[in-house]
Amino acid sequence: MKTYKVGYLIFLMILSACSSKTTSPGMTLLTGLNGYHEEMERLEGQAARWPDRQRVGNTIMTTYLMTMGGSKEFNRLVELDVKRKEYRIALRANSLRPERAVEVKQELVGIDADVDALTTIVKGQVAARSNSQPQAEPQQVIEGVATVGLLTMAIDNFSPNGARDVGVPSINVGGYTVIDQKNFTLVKTPQGQTFQCTTVLVQEEGAGINCAPVLVK
């Protein structure tokens, strides 16, 4: 299993008692969400690894609890996502009786609908939690916008309607445009200025983000 889960479990237990100017709860959660999606995709092709998939799900719920204060909707979202993956693995393996396979396919339709509704609720919770943080400096406003945008796109990856195959994912956050370039993030302000943001990982503390204006030559 990826080392992010072990490392994050260690520092998350002391996260509430520690603070760092370079880390933020939102970016720490984002790193955990990205790791969750990557690890689950890797494990999805291995039917016998269901205990590992359960552990990955439990870890991201712990991450959310320690960074955002917990959410029964987020926990339910993860539980349904893990269940959905197990169903899909069983269907691909043809390990179900025909009548049970039909039932599972019907259940998946309901799960997808529930997941789609839950992502909307969780995105609102994350945005409200992130926007409650003091942002006195313009630089902090840009970093907050980037964080909310990236978190929203990461949560959208749970949804069956999420745009996973978009070449350059982007989203609008209060008039700002957040563009995920994978190695870095661009934030375009309503006034036309562009900022480039990079993720900062701090060992045993979490993750943060640094944004700087892009100079026009």
C-alpha positions in Angstrom: 0.0 0.0 0.0 1.2 3.5 -0.7 3.2 5.2 2.0 0.8 8.2 2.1 -1.7 6.3 4.2 0.9 5.3 6.9 2.4 8.8 7.0 -0.9 10.6 7.1 -2.3 8.4 9.9 0.7 9.3 12.0 0.6 13.1 11.7 -3.2 13.3 11.6 -3.4 12.1 15.1 -1.4 15.1 16.2 -2.7 17.5 13.6 -5.2 19.2 15.9 -2.5 20.0 18.4 0.1 21.3 15.9 0.1 24.2 13.5 2.2 25.3 10.7 2.3 28.5 8.6 3.0 26.4 5.5 0.2 23.8 5.9 -3.6 24.0 5.7 -6.4 21.5 6.5 -7.8 21.9 3.0 -4.6 21.0 1.2 -3.9 18.2 3.6 -7.3 16.8 2.8 -6.7 17.3 -0.9 -3.5 15.3 -0.8 -5.4 12.5 1.0 -8.3 12.5 -1.5 -5.9 12.3 -4.4 -4.1 9.5 -2.8 -7.4 7.7 -2.1 -8.5 7.9 -5.7 -5.1 6.8 -7.0 -4.9 3.8 -4.6 -8.4 2.7 -5.2 -7.9 2.7 -8.9 -4.8 0.6 -8.5 -6.5 -1.9 -6.2 -9.7 -2.1 -8.2 -8.2 -4.6 -10.6 -7.4 -7.0 -7.7 -10.4 -8.8 -6.4 -8.7 -10.4 -3.4 -7.5 -7.0 -2.1 -10.8 -6.0 -0.6 -9.3 -5.6 3.0 -6.9 -3.1 1.6 -9.7 -1.2 -0.1 -11.6 -1.1 3.2 -8.5 0.3 4.9 -8.0 3.0 2.3 -11.6 4.0 2.8 -11.2 4.2 6.6 -8.1 6.2 6.2 -9.7 9.0 4.1 -12.6 9.2 6.5 -10.0 9.7 9.3 -8.3 12.3 7.2 -11.5 14.2 6.7 -12.3 14.0 10.4 -9.0 15.5 11.4 -8.9 18.2 8.8 -12.6 19.3 8.3 -14.1 18.1 11.6 -16.0 15.1 10.3 -19.1 14.7 8.2 -21.6 11.8 8.2 -22.3 12.7 4.5 -18.6 12.3 3.6 -18.4 9.0 5.5 -21.5 7.7 3.7 -20.0 8.9 0.4 -16.9 6.9 1.0 -18.8 3.8 2.2 -20.9 3.8 -1.0 -17.9 4.3 -3.2 -16.1 1.3 -1.6 -19.3 -0.8 -1.9 -19.7 0.3 -5.6 -16.2 -0.8 -6.4 -16.7 -4.2 -4.8 -19.9 -4.7 -6.8 -18.1 -3.7 -10.0 -15.2 -6.1 -9.3 -17.7 -9.0 -8.7 -19.5 -8.2 -11.9 -16.3 -8.2 -14.0 -15.2 -11.5 -12.4 -18.5 -13.1 -13.2 -18.6 -14.5 -9.7 -22.2 -13.8 -9.0 -25.3 -15.9 -9.8 -27.2 -14.5 -12.7 -30.1 -13.4 -10.6 -27.8 -11.7 -8.1 -25.9 -10.0 -10.9 -29.2 -8.4 -12.0 -29.9 -7.2 -8.5 -26.4 -5.8 -8.1 -26.7 -3.8 -11.4 -30.0 -2.4 -10.1 -28.4 -1.5 -6.8 -25.5 0.3 -8.6 -28.0 2.6 -10.2 -29.3 3.6 -6.8 -25.7 3.9 -5.4 -24.7 6.2 -8.3 -27.7 8.5 -7.6 -26.9 8.6 -3.9 -23.2 9.3 -4.5 -24.1 12.1 -6.9 -26.4 13.7 -4.3 -23.8 13.3 -1.5 -21.0 14.9 -3.5 -23.1 18.1 -3.8 -23.6 18.2 0.0 -19.9 17.5 0.8 -18.7 20.1 -1.7 -20.9 22.7 0.1 -19.5 21.6 3.5 -15.9 21.8 2.3 -16.4 25.3 0.8 -18.1 26.6 4.0 -15.4 25.2 6.2 -12.6 26.6 3.9 -14.2 30.0 3.6 -14.6 30.3 7.4 -10.8 30.6 7.7 -9.4 34.1 8.1 -8.1 35.5 4.8 -6.7 38.9 5.6 -4.1 39.1 2.7 -4.8 39.0 -1.0 -2.3 36.2 -1.3 -4.4 34.1 1.1 -7.5 34.8 -0.9 -5.9 33.3 -4.0 -4.6 30.3 -2.0 -8.1 29.8 -0.5 -9.7 29.9 -4.0 -7.2 27.4 -5.3 -7.8 25.0 -2.4 -11.6 25.1 -2.7 -11.4 24.6 -6.5 -9.0 21.6 -6.2 -11.0 20.1 -3.4 -14.2 20.5 -5.4 -12.7 18.7 -8.4 -11.3 15.9 -6.1 -14.8 15.3 -4.6 -16.3 15.4 -8.0 -14.2 12.3 -8.8 -16.6 10.3 -6.6 -19.6 11.2 -8.8 -20.6 9.0 -11.7 -21.1 12.3 -13.6 -17.6 13.6 -12.7 -15.4 14.6 -15.6 -12.5 12.2 -15.0 -11.3 12.3 -18.6 -11.1 16.0 -19.1 -7.6 16.9 -20.3 -7.2 20.0 -18.2 -9.9 20.1 -15.5 -11.1 23.6 -14.4 -13.8 25.1 -12.2 -15.2 28.5 -11.4 -15.0 29.6 -7.7 -16.7 32.9 -7.0 -15.6 34.5 -10.3 -12.1 33.0 -10.2 -11.1 30.2 -12.5 -9.1 27.4 -11.1 -7.2 25.2 -13.6 -5.6 21.9 -12.5 -2.4 21.4 -14.5 -1.4 18.4 -12.4 2.1 19.6 -11.6 0.8 23.1 -10.7 -2.5 25.0 -10.5 -3.5 28.2 -12.2 -5.9 30.7 -10.7 -7.3 33.5 -13.0 -8.8 36.4 -11.2 -11.9 38.3 -12.3 -9.6 41.2 -13.2 -7.6 39.0 -15.6 -4.5 38.4 -13.5 -3.1 34.9 -13.3 -1.4 33.1 -10.4 0.5 29.9 -10.4 0.1 27.7 -7.3 2.2 24.7 -6.2 1.5 22.2 -3.5 3.9 22.1 -0.5 4.3 18.9 1.4 5.6 19.2 5.0 6.7 15.9 6.5 4.6 14.7 9.5 2.5 18.0 9.3 0.5 18.0 6.1 0.3 20.0 3.0 0.0 23.6 2.0 -0.1 25.7 -1.1 2.0 28.6 -2.4 0.7 31.0 -5.1 2.6 33.6 -7.0 1.5 36.0 -9.8 2.5 35.0 -13.3 4.5 37.9 -14.8 3.5 39.0 -18.2 6.4 39.6 -20.5 
